[in-house]
Amino acid sequence: MNKPRAVRRDVNGVLLLDKPLGLTSQQAVSKVKWLFSARKAGHTGTLDPMASGLLPIGLGEATKFSQFLLDAEKGYRASLRLGATTNTGDSEGEILERRPVTVTAEDIARVLPSFFGAQTQIPPMHSALKVAGKPLYSYAREGVTIERQARSIVIEDIQVIDFNENILDIRVRCSKGTYIRVLAEDIGAALGCGAHLAALSRESAGGFTLSEAVSFDTLETLSLEDRMAALLPIDAFATSLDRMVLDPAQARRIVTGLTVPLPEVQDGLYRVYAALEGFLGVGEVEEGLLKARRLTTQLQGKEQMENCLSNPAVTG
């Protein structure tokens, strides 16, 4: 006899997950969906199975606004093992070369600033980046090397946490699309001894930090009601944008697909709300006109819009 399918619900919000080692980001998302019995969920930037730390996950309506966190600055703590390079750039690969480590703290202080600022980086073959619908690591496992285009990244800062024998612990602030394993290899090359990534943890993404995140161990001990209480609201991914509150007439226009004249407002993207609390979505002002870019589903439709405008406490 077949087991009945689990009942999925409309769950809307943002979960800050402390992802454990050994899980892919997609496996973590699937587990979150199961714990919340949610219909829809998605992450905001891949963390490799060997990496732990902050993985913001959007559920339901929040997934519409995940792009704003994908584009945000990230922060990592990384351990580099000096003196050895691997075929994957991390500790899971095979050793390609070993060299003696004669590096001093002064050498590191001299080399690291050369990595600050805008630069290009070629994605590694052992990564989840897809080419022709297939992740690069699948090609790598087949012994196939794919030509990759260099991508523009920015390293905002690198700080040394500890340096003990051949282990260099650093904290990195960087733009989206930065591969820390490639940075580790490049630092090792600049130091003349080679290196690979031994451990990695994401500590921040946009305005979120690892200290705010919850682990699976904790989630599994909570009731569904308490799990729901751990969610941030659906506008959490867009908090980097300025807030704009519309009056009822303006809100009605934006939800029904019309533009809103705002001649005094500077061009750009905004978080848009009805009255004081109703989150409508993200809009963009261009040459004095506000246009909807991404709206919440709940506040679309005449009846729902009327309810929202007559009761400002109703939110998206």
VOBA-1610 file (N, C-alpha, C; in pm, whole numbers, padded with zeros to 5 digits, always signed):
BEGIN
Met+00084-00120+00000Met+00000+00000+00000Met+00087+00124+00000Asn+00060+00217-00091Asn+00140+00338-00101Asn+00111+00432+00016Lys+00217+00494+00064Lys+00201+00592+00170Lys+00136+00718+00114Pro+00048+00784+00191Pro-00012+00909+00143Pro+00094+01018+00131Arg+00077+01101+00031Arg+00172+01211+00012Arg+00160+01312+00126Ala+00274+01368+00163Ala+00273+01471+00267Ala+00197+01594+00216Val+00120+01654+00303Val+00044+01773+00267Val+00136+01894+00272Arg+00147+01964+00159Arg+00231+02084+00153Arg+00147+02208+00174Arg+00206+02309+00241Arg+00134+02431+00275Arg+00203+02550+00210Asp+00129+02661+00202Asp+00189+02787+00160Asp+00258+02849+00281Val+00390+02841+00281Val+00470+02899+00389Val+00552+03011+00328Asn+00545+03130+00386Asn+00613+03247+00331Asn+00705+03309+00436Gly+00832+03323+00401Gly+00926+03384+00494Gly+01069+03349+00458Val+01160+03393+00541Val+01304+03371+00520Val+01361+03299+00641Leu+01430+03189+00616Leu+01499+03115+00722Leu+01649+03134+00706Leu+01715+03175+00813Leu+01860+03182+00815Leu+01911+03051+00873Leu+01961+02965+00786Leu+02004+02831+00825Leu+02155+02826+00846Asp+02196+02760+00953Asp+02337+02727+00973Asp+02359+02590+00911Lys+02402+02589+00784Lys+02415+02463+00710Lys+02531+02380+00766Pro+02506+02251+00792Pro+02616+02167+00839Pro+02704+02120+00724Leu+02819+02065+00760Leu+02906+02003+00662Leu+02838+01879+00603Gly+02873+01848+00478Gly+02828+01723+00417Gly+02701+01730+00338Leu+02627+01841+00348Leu+02504+01857+00271Leu+02525+01956+00157Thr+02469+01925+00040Thr+02465+02026-00065Thr+02361+02131-00026Ser+02368+02246-00090Ser+02270+02351-00062Ser+02130+02305-00097Gln+02117+02230-00207Gln+01985+02183-00247Gln+01930+02079-00151Gln+02017+01995-00097Gln+01972+01900+00005Gln+01924+01972+00129Ala+01993+02080+00165Ala+01951+02160+00280Ala+01814+02222+00255Val+01791+02274+00134Val+01662+02332+00099Val+01551+02226+00108Ser+01578+02107+00056Ser+01479+01999+00060Ser+01442+01963+00203Lys+01540+01961+00291Lys+01513+01929+00430Lys+01430+02038+00497Val+01460+02165+00464Val+01382+02277+00518Val+01237+02268+00471Lys+01217+02238+00343Lys+01081+02221+00290Lys+01006+02113+00368Trp+01073+02004+00397Trp+01010+01894+00471Trp+00976+01937+00613Leu+01068+02005+00681Leu+01044+02046+00819Leu+00928+02145+00831Phe+00909+02228+00727Phe+00802+02328+00730Phe+00679+02283+00651Ser+00686+02165+00589Ser+00578+02117+00500Ser+00545+02222+00395Ala+00650+02285+00343Ala+00632+02399+00252Ala+00627+02355+00107Arg+00548+02426+00028Arg+00537+02396-00114Arg+00661+02441-00193Lys+00718+02554-00154Lys+00822+02614-00236Lys+00932+02672-00148Ala+01057+02650-00190Ala+01172+02706-00118Ala+01291+02711-00211Gly+01385+02799-00180Gly+01508+02810-00260Gly+01615+02884-00182His+01741+02853-00211His+01852+02919-00140His+01901+03041-00217Thr+01993+03111-00155Thr+02039+03238-00213Thr+02189+03238-00237Gly+02240+03129-00289Gly+02383+03122-00316Gly+02441+02992-00264Thr+02498+02913-00352Thr+02542+02777-00319Thr+02656+02775-00218Leu+02643+02684-00121Leu+02753+02648-00033Leu+02789+02503-00062Asp+02915+02476-00091Asp+02958+02340-00121Asp+02936+02248-00001Pro+02925+02117-00023Pro+02911+02023+00089Pro+03023+02036+00193Met+03145+02070+00149Met+03255+02083+00245Met+03250+02214+00323Ala+03157+02303+00287Ala+03145+02432+00355Ala+03025+02432+00448Ser+03038+02500+00560Ser+02928+02516+00653Ser+02893+02664+00664Gly+02793+02692+00746Gly+02764+02832+00776Gly+02633+02883+00720Leu+02625+03013+00707Leu+02501+03083+00677Leu+02449+03052+00537Leu+02327+02998+00531Leu+02258+02972+00405Leu+02117+03028+00417Pro+02094+03151+00373Pro+01957+03206+00377Pro+01868+03133+00278Ile+01751+03091+00325Ile+01657+03016+00243Ile+01524+03090+00239Gly+01474+03113+00118Gly+01344+03176+00102Gly+01236+03071+00086Leu+01125+03092+00151Leu+01010+03003+00138Leu+00893+03080+00078Gly+00825+03016-00017Gly+00706+03076-00078Gly+00734+03209-00144Glu+00660+03312-00104Glu+00669+03444-00166Glu+00808+03506-00153Ala+00882+03469-00049Ala+01015+03527-00029Ala+01112+03490-00140Thr+01087+03378-00210Thr+01177+03338-00317Thr+01179+03440-00430Lys+01073+03519-00443Lys+01067+03619-00549Lys+01172+03728-00532Phe+01220+03745-00409Phe+01309+03857-00380Phe+01450+03810-00344Ser+01480+03682-00371Ser+01611+03627-00334Ser+01726+03689-00413Gln+01697+03742-00532Gln+01802+03800-00616Gln+01877+03912-00545Phe+01806+03984-00459Phe+01869+04098-00392Phe+01973+04052-00291Leu+01960+03929-00241Leu+02064+03875-00153Leu+02171+03803-00233Leu+02134+03743-00345Leu+02234+03681-00432Leu+02340+03782-00473Asp+02296+03906-00494Asp+02387+04011-00540Asp+02467+04076-00426Ala+02437+04039-00301Ala+02496+04108-00187Ala+02638+04057-00157Glu+02712+04137-00082Glu+02845+04101-00037Glu+02837+03983+00060Lys+02936+03894+00053Lys+02942+03777+00140Lys+03068+03784+00227Gly+03063+03716+00342Gly+03178+03708+00430Gly+03208+03563+00467Tyr+03335+03525+00464Tyr+03374+03386+00489Tyr+03491+03380+00587Arg+03495+03270+00659Arg+03616+03232+00733Arg+03673+03109+00663Ala+03799+03116+00627Ala+03861+03008+00548Ala+03993+02965+00611Ser+04018+02836+00604Ser+04147+02780+00646Ser+04220+02732+00522Leu+04340+02784+00503Leu+04424+02746+00389Leu+04537+02657+00438Arg+04556+02544+00372Arg+04669+02457+00403Arg+04780+02488+00303Leu+04887+02548+00354Leu+04998+02585+00268Leu+05088+02465+00241Gly+05155+02467+00125Gly+05253+02364+00094Gly+05203+02249+00010Ala+05072+02252-00027Ala+05018+02142-00108Ala+04906+02193-00195Thr+04907+02155-00322Thr+04797+02186-00413Thr+04721+02057-00445Thr+04592+02070-00474Thr+04510+01953-00507Thr+04438+01976-00640Asn+04385+01869-00696Asn+04319+01881-00826Asn+04180+01944-00816Thr+04129+01960-00694Thr+03999+02026-00676Thr+04012+02163-00610Gly+04130+02196-00563Gly+04149+02323-00494Gly+04110+02318-00348Asp+04064+02199-00301Asp+04026+02187-00160Asp+04077+02053-00106Ser+04043+02025+00020Ser+04097+01907+00087Ser+04037+01776+00039Glu+03930+01782-00041Glu+03868+01659-00091Glu+03936+01604-00215Gly+04027+01681-00273Gly+04094+01637-00395Gly+04223+01562-00372Glu+04283+01517-00481Glu+04410+01446-00475Glu+04525+01546-00477Ile+04628+01516-00400Ile+04745+01604-00394Ile+04817+01602-00529Leu+04841+01721-00584Leu+04914+01734-00709Leu+05062+01762-00686Glu+05090+01843-00585Glu+05229+01884-00561Glu+05246+01925-00416Arg+05360+01893-00361Arg+05397+01938-00226Arg+05523+02023-00233Arg+05524+02129-00153Arg+05642+02215-00147Arg+05670+02250-00001Pro+05796+02277+00031Pro+05827+02320+00168Pro+05766+02457+00196Val+05725+02478+00321Val+05666+02605+00361Val+05767+02682+00444Thr+05818+02790+00386Thr+05912+02877+00458Thr+05853+03016+00474Val+05722+03024+00468Val+05650+03151+00472Val+05650+03209+00612Thr+05665+03339+00622Thr+05659+03409+00751Thr+05532+03495+00756Ala+05498+03541+00875Ala+05383+03630+00891Ala+05404+03758+00810Glu+05528+03802+00799Glu+05559+03922+00721Glu+05532+03898+00572Asp+05563+03778+00523Asp+05534+03744+00384Asp+05383+03752+00356Ile+05307+03699+00449Ile+05162+03700+00432Ile+05108+03842+00433Ala+05156+03923+00526Ala+05112+04063+00534Ala+05148+04140+00408Arg+05256+04101+00343Arg+05298+04168+00220Arg+05214+04125+00101Val+05177+03997+00095Val+05109+03941-00022Val+04958+03970-00024Leu+04891+03959+00090Leu+04745+03966+00092Leu+04688+04094+00032Pro+04745+04213+00059Pro+04686+04334+00000Pro+04682+04335-00153Ser+04766+04254-00217Ser+04765+04251-00363Ser+04638+04188-00418Phe+04558+04123-00332Phe+04434+04061-00376Phe+04313+04150-00352Phe+04333+04267-00292Phe+04220+04355-00266Phe+04172+04421-00395Gly+04042+04449-00400Gly+03988+04529-00509Gly+03927+04446-00621Ala+03892+04515-00730Ala+03828+04452-00846Ala+03929+04368-00923Gln+03886+04251-00970Gln+03973+04160-01044Gln+03886+04059-01119Thr+03950+03970-01191Thr+03877+03862-01258Thr+03920+03728-01200Gln+03828+03631-01209Gln+03854+03499-01154Gln+03788+03396-01245Ile+03860+03290-01276Ile+03804+03183-01359Ile+03742+03078-01267Pro+03613+03049-01283Pro+03548+02949-01198Pro+03620+02814-01208Pro+03632+02742-01097Pro+03700+02613-01101Pro+03613+02505-01166Met+03678+02402-01218Met+03603+02292-01277Met+03521+02218-01172His+03573+02211-01051His+03496+02146-00944His+03408+02250-00876Ser+03302+02289-00947Ser+03205+02384-00894Ser+03067+02350-00949Ala+02965+02413-00889Ala+02827+02383-00929Ala+02781+02470-01046Leu+02867+02556-01097Leu+02831+02639-01212Leu+02795+02550-01331Lys+02681+02580-01393Lys+02631+02493-01501Lys+02672+02543-01639Val+02709+02448-01724Val+02737+02472-01866Val+02652+02373-01944Ala+02569+02425-02034Ala+02476+02340-02110Ala+02389+02256-02017Gly+02346+02317-01908Gly+02256+02250-01815Gly+02321+02148-01724Lys+02452+02140-01723Lys+02523+02038-01647Lys+02630+02104-01560Pro+02636+02074-01429Pro+02736+02138-01343Pro+02878+02101-01384Leu+02968+02195-01365Leu+03106+02173-01406Leu+03168+02052-01336Tyr+03132+02028-01208Tyr+03193+01915-01139Tyr+03160+01782-01206Ser+03045+01774-01275Ser+03012+01650-01347Ser+03108+01627-01463Tyr+03141+01735-01536Tyr+03241+01724-01643Tyr+03376+01682-01585Ala+03413+01746-01471Ala+03543+01718-01410Ala+03554+01570-01370Arg+03445+01513-01318Arg+03447+01373-01278Arg+03463+01280-01397Glu+03423+01328-01514Glu+03437+01250-01637Glu+03572+01274-01705Gly+03654+01358-01643Gly+03784+01389-01700Gly+03779+01490-01813Val+03670+01564-01823Val+03652+01663-01929Val+03673+01803-01872Thr+03753+01880-01941Thr+03775+02019-01901Thr+03699+02112-01996Ile+03617+02200-01939Ile+03537+02294-02016Ile+03601+02433-02008Glu+03605+02500-02121Glu+03657+02637-02120Glu+03560+02727-02044Arg+03613+02805-01948Arg+03529+02892-01866Arg+03570+03037-01887Gln+03470+03123-01888Gln+03496+03266-01901Gln+03532+03326-01765Ala+03632+03412-01765Ala+03668+03482-01641Ala+03553+03573-01598Arg+03531+03582-01467Arg+03423+03664-01416Arg+03479+03774-01328Ser+03411+03888-01329Ser+03454+04002-01248Ser+03408+03984-01104Ile+03502+04000-01012Ile+03470+03992-00869Ile+03539+04107-00798Val+03506+04124-00671Val+03571+04226-00588Val+03603+04163-00453Ile+03729+04172-00411Ile+03768+04133-00276Ile+03776+04261-00193Glu+03684+04275-00100Glu+03680+04397-00019Glu+03788+04398+00088Asp+03813+04282+00149Asp+03909+04279+00260Asp+03949+04135+00289Ile+04071+04116+00335Ile+04118+03988+00386Ile+04192+04016+00516Gln+04151+03949+00623Gln+04216+03964+00752Gln+04273+03831+00798Val+04392+03834+00854Val+04453+03712+00909Val+04397+03689+01050Ile+04343+03571+01071Ile+04294+03532+01203Ile+04404+03460+01280Asp+04472+03368+01212Asp+04577+03290+01277Asp+04668+03231+01170Phe+04794+03214+01205Phe+04890+03147+01118Phe+04976+03059+01204Asn+04961+02926+01187Asn+05032+02829+01269Asn+05087+02720+01181Glu+05219+02715+01169Glu+05288+02620+01083Glu+05239+02635+00938Asn+05165+02537+00886Asn+05123+02546+00745Asn+04974+02576+00731Ile+04907+02618+00838Ile+04764+02651+00832Ile+04746+02803+00848Leu+04683+02863+00749Leu+04656+03007+00751Leu+04505+03027+00757Asp+04457+03085+00866Asp+04315+03115+00883Asp+04290+03262+00849Ile+04195+03285+00759Ile+04167+03422+00716Ile+04016+03448+00717Arg+03982+03574+00721Arg+03843+03618+00707Arg+03837+03704+00580Val+03741+03673+00491Val+03733+03738+00360Val+03596+03804+00343Arg+03595+03928+00296Arg+03472+03994+00252Arg+03482+04012+00101Cys+03380+03968+00028Cys+03393+03965-00118Cys+03257+03979-00185Ser+03262+04002-00315Ser+03139+04015-00394Ser+03083+03878-00426Lys+02961+03879-00481Lys+02901+03754-00528Lys+02991+03693-00637Gly+02982+03562-00652Gly+03057+03495-00758Gly+03202+03466-00727Thr+03248+03500-00605Thr+03386+03475-00567Thr+03402+03330-00520Tyr+03500+03261-00575Tyr+03531+03125-00531Tyr+03650+03130-00435Ile+03625+03097-00310Ile+03730+03107-00208Ile+03838+03003-00233Arg+03803+02889-00292Arg+03906+02788-00321Arg+04005+02840-00425Val+03956+02918-00521Val+04046+02978-00621Val+04133+03084-00553Leu+04073+03163-00465Leu+04150+03262-00390Leu+04259+03194-00309Ala+04226+03080-00246Ala+04325+03006-00167Ala+04442+02960-00254Glu+04410+02908-00372Glu+04515+02865-00463Glu+04603+02982-00506Asp+04538+03096-00535Asp+04613+03213-00581Asp+04703+03268-00470Ile+04654+03267-00346Ile+04737+03313-00235Ile+04856+03220-00218Gly+04832+03090-00228Gly+04943+02995-00217Gly+05047+03015-00325Ala+05000+03043-00448Ala+05094+03067-00558Ala+05176+03193-00532Ala+05110+03298-00482Ala+05181+03423-00454Ala+05283+03406-00343Leu+05256+03316-00249Leu+05350+03290-00140Leu+05462+03194-00183Gly+05448+03133-00301Gly+05553+03048-00355Gly+05554+02906-00303Cys+05450+02867-00228Cys+05449+02732-00171Cys+05327+02651-00212Gly+05230+02717-00277Gly+05106+02649-00311Gly+05015+02638-00190Ala+04886+02617-00215Ala+04789+02603-00106Ala+04659+02546-00159His+04581+02494-00068His+04444+02455-00104His+04353+02489+00015Leu+04223+02491-00013Leu+04124+02526+00089Leu+04099+02405+00178Ala+04124+02422+00308Ala+04107+02311+00401Ala+03972+02314+00471Ala+03915+02432+00492Ala+03785+02445+00558Ala+03727+02580+00522Leu+03592+02586+00521Leu+03525+02711+00483Leu+03392+02722+00556Ser+03366+02843+00606Ser+03237+02872+00668Ser+03192+03011+00624Arg+03066+03021+00580Arg+03012+03153+00544Arg+02961+03218+00671Glu+03010+03339+00698Glu+02976+03409+00821Glu+02873+03520+00800Ser+02859+03568+00678Ser+02763+03675+00654Ser+02720+03676+00508Ala+02601+03733+00485Ala+02549+03754+00351Ala+02459+03876+00357Gly+02498+03982+00286Gly+02425+04106+00299Gly+02428+04153+00443Gly+02312+04183+00498Gly+02305+04227+00637Gly+02285+04115+00736Phe+02283+03989+00692Phe+02261+03876+00780Phe+02394+03818+00828Thr+02394+03764+00950Thr+02516+03705+01004Thr+02488+03564+01056Leu+02593+03486+01067Leu+02582+03347+01112Leu+02526+03340+01254Ser+02553+03440+01336Ser+02503+03438+01475Ser+02351+03439+01480Glu+02284+03482+01373Glu+02138+03486+01368Glu+02079+03354+01317Ala+02162+03266+01266Ala+02114+03145+01198Ala+02076+03036+01297Val+01991+02944+01250Val+01946+02832+01331Val+01990+02702+01265Ser+02027+02604+01345Ser+02075+02477+01293Ser+01960+02379+01274Phe+01985+02272+01198Phe+01886+02166+01183Phe+01857+02098+01317Asp+01963+02082+01399Asp+01943+02020+01529Asp+01840+02097+01611Thr+01849+02230+01606Thr+01754+02312+01680Thr+01615+02305+01617Leu+01608+02318+01485Leu+01479+02315+01416Leu+01403+02187+01445Glu+01474+02076+01450Glu+01410+01947+01468Glu+01350+01931+01608Thr+01396+02011+01703Thr+01341+02003+01839Thr+01220+02093+01856Leu+01193+02180+01759Leu+01085+02278+01772Leu+00954+02223+01716Ser+00845+02273+01770Ser+00715+02247+01711Ser+00703+02325+01582Leu+00606+02289+01497Leu+00587+02361+01372Leu+00558+02508+01400Glu+00481+02535+01505Glu+00450+02674+01540Glu+00576+02753+01574Asp+00668+02692+01650Asp+00792+02760+01685Asp+00886+02772+01566Arg+00881+02674+01477Arg+00961+02686+01353Arg+00913+02806+01273Met+00781+02822+01263Met+00726+02936+01190Met+00769+03067+01254Ala+00780+03069+01385Ala+00821+03190+01456Ala+00967+03225+01427Ala+01045+03127+01381Ala+01186+03152+01349Ala+01205+03218+01213Leu+01097+03227+01133Leu+01108+03285+01000Leu+01108+03437+01006Leu+01188+03498+00922Leu+01184+03642+00900Leu+01075+03672+00797Pro+01024+03796+00792Pro+00918+03829+00694Pro+00969+03822+00551Ile+00876+03820+00456Ile+00912+03797+00316Ile+00989+03913+00255Asp+00988+04031+00316Asp+01064+04143+00262Asp+01208+04145+00312Ala+01249+04043+00390Ala+01382+04043+00450Ala+01494+04046+00347Phe+01474+03981+00232Phe+01579+03979+00129Phe+01597+04116+00063Ala+01499+04204+00075Ala+01505+04332+00004Ala+01534+04449+00096Thr+01579+04423+00219Thr+01598+04532+00314Thr+01715+04625+00278Ser+01796+04586+00181Ser+01902+04677+00135Ser+01846+04792+00052Leu+01720+04778+00007Leu+01656+04882-00074Leu+01585+04981+00017Asp+01579+05106-00026Asp+01505+05207+00049Asp+01356+05172+00052Arg+01291+05208+00162Arg+01149+05179+00182Arg+01064+05293+00126Met+00956+05257+00058Met+00862+05355+00004Met+00721+05315+00044Val+00647+05406+00105Val+00509+05380+00147Val+00414+05458+00056Leu+00319+05386-00004Leu+00224+05446-00096Leu+00090+05470-00026Asp+00021+05573-00071Asp-00114+05594-00020Asp-00208+05496-00093Pro-00334+05481-00047Pro-00423+05381-00106Pro-00440+05393-00257Ala-00452+05515-00308Ala-00471+05531-00453Ala-00346+05489-00530Gln-00229+05525-00479Gln-00104+05486-00544Gln-00086+05335-00539Ala-00117+05274-00424Ala-00102+05130-00411Ala-00193+05056-00507Arg-00315+05106-00523Arg-00410+05043-00615Arg-00356+05047-00758Arg-00291+05157-00796Arg-00237+05169-00931Arg-00123+05069-00953Ile-00032+05060-00858Ile+00085+04975-00879Ile+00046+04827-00884Val-00052+04786-00803Val-00094+04646-00800Val-00171+04608-00926Thr-00240+04706-00985Thr-00318+04676-01106Thr-00239+04699-01234Gly-00106+04717-01221Gly-00021+04724-01339Gly+00003+04863-01395Leu-00046+04967-01326Leu-00026+05104-01373Leu+00097+05165-01307Thr+00149+05269-01368Thr+00261+05341-01309Thr+00210+05446-01211Val+00299+05488-01122Val+00265+05590-01023Val+00358+05709-01043Pro+00304+05828-01073Pro+00389+05946-01091Pro+00454+05987-00958Leu+00585+05991-00956Leu+00660+06035-00837Leu+00775+06123-00885Pro+00744+06244-00932Pro+00845+06329-00996Pro+00959+06373-00904Glu+00937+06369-00773Glu+01041+06415-00680Glu+01130+06303-00628Val+01102+06180-00669Val+01174+06065-00615Val+01291+06027-00706Gln+01403+05999-00645Gln+01523+05961-00721Gln+01506+05826-00788Asp+01561+05811-00908Asp+01555+05683-00980Asp+01620+05572-00898Gly+01565+05451-00912Gly+01623+05335-00844Gly+01518+05237-00800Leu+01563+05128-00736Leu+01474+05024-00684Leu+01433+05057-00541Tyr+01309+05020-00508Tyr+01256+05049-00374Tyr+01173+04930-00324Arg+01172+04913-00191Arg+01074+04827-00127Arg+00944+04905-00117Val+00835+04850-00167Val+00710+04926-00176Val+00607+04866-00081Tyr+00543+04953-00004Tyr+00444+04912+00096Tyr+00314+04990+00075Ala+00203+04926+00112Ala+00074+04993+00119Ala+00053+05040+00262Ala+00005+05164+00276Ala-00015+05223+00409Ala+00115+05212+00487Leu+00110+05156+00607Leu+00231+05151+00690Leu+00296+05014+00695Glu+00220+04906+00668Glu+00275+04773+00692Glu+00262+04675+00576Gly+00178+04701+00481Gly+00154+04601+00377Gly+00262+04599+00271Phe+00345+04496+00271Phe+00453+04484+00172Phe+00394+04440+00038Leu+00411+04525-00062Leu+00359+04495-00196Leu+00463+04427-00284Gly+00590+04463-00266Gly+00695+04406-00350Gly+00803+04509-00378Val+00868+04492-00490Val+00977+04581-00531Val+00935+04657-00655Gly+00956+04787-00652Gly+00928+04872-00767Gly+01050+04951-00807Glu+01046+05007-00926Glu+01159+05086-00976Glu+01108+05220-01027Val+01175+05326-00983Val+01144+05460-01030Val+01238+05494-01146Glu+01178+05529-01258Glu+01253+05573-01376Glu+01189+05700-01429Glu+01268+05808-01428Glu+01224+05937-01480Glu+01090+05979-01420Gly+01080+05965-01289Gly+00963+06014-01218Gly+00843+05923-01218Leu+00858+05800-01269Leu+00746+05704-01270Leu+00786+05577-01196Leu+00701+05534-01102Leu+00722+05410-01031Leu+00653+05297-01105Lys+00731+05191-01135Lys+00678+05073-01203Lys+00703+04951-01115Ala+00608+04858-01116Ala+00624+04734-01042Ala+00729+04647-01109Arg+00820+04591-01030Arg+00920+04498-01081Arg+00895+04355-01031Arg+00852+04342-00907Arg+00823+04210-00849Arg+00724+04230-00737Leu+00602+04177-00752Leu+00498+04195-00652Leu+00466+04063-00583Thr+00418+04072-00460Thr+00373+03954-00390Thr+00240+03908-00448Thr+00220+03780-00454Thr+00097+03725-00512Thr-00024+03755-00425Gln-00006+03752-00293Gln-00121+03767-00204Gln-00193+03900-00222Leu-00121+04004-00264Leu-00182+04136-00272Leu-00223+04172-00413Gln-00226+04076-00503Gln-00275+04100-00637Gln-00421+04056-00645Gly-00502+04124-00722Gly-00645+04094-00731Gly-00725+04199-00660Lys-00840+04233-00715Lys-00919+04345-00665Lys-00964+04325-00521Glu-01019+04206-00489Glu-01074+04185-00355Glu-00964+04192-00250Gln-00850+04127-00279Gln-00740+04129-00184Gln-00684+04269-00168Met-00680+04344-00277Met-00626+04479-00270Met-00716+04568-00185Glu-00847+04552-00202Glu-00941+04632-00122Glu-00925+04600+00026Asn-00907+04470+00057Asn-00887+04433+00196Asn-00762+04495+00253Cys-00655+04493+00173Cys-00528+04551+00218Cys-00542+04699+00246Leu-00608+04770+00154Leu-00616+04916+00167Leu-00712+04958+00277Ser-00810+04875+00306Ser-00904+04910+00412Ser-00853+04868+00549Asn-00752+04777+00550Asn-00695+04730+00677Asn-00543+04730+00665Pro-00476+04838+00703Pro-00330+04847+00686Pro-00253+04740+00760Ala-00315+04672+00857Ala-00241+04570+00930Ala-00221+04443+00849Val-00297+04427+00740Val-00279+04310+00654Val-00151+04327+00575Thr-00062+04228+00583Thr+00066+04238+00516Thr+00080+04127+00415Gly+00186+04143+00330Gly+00215+04036+00236Gly+00284+03921+00300
//
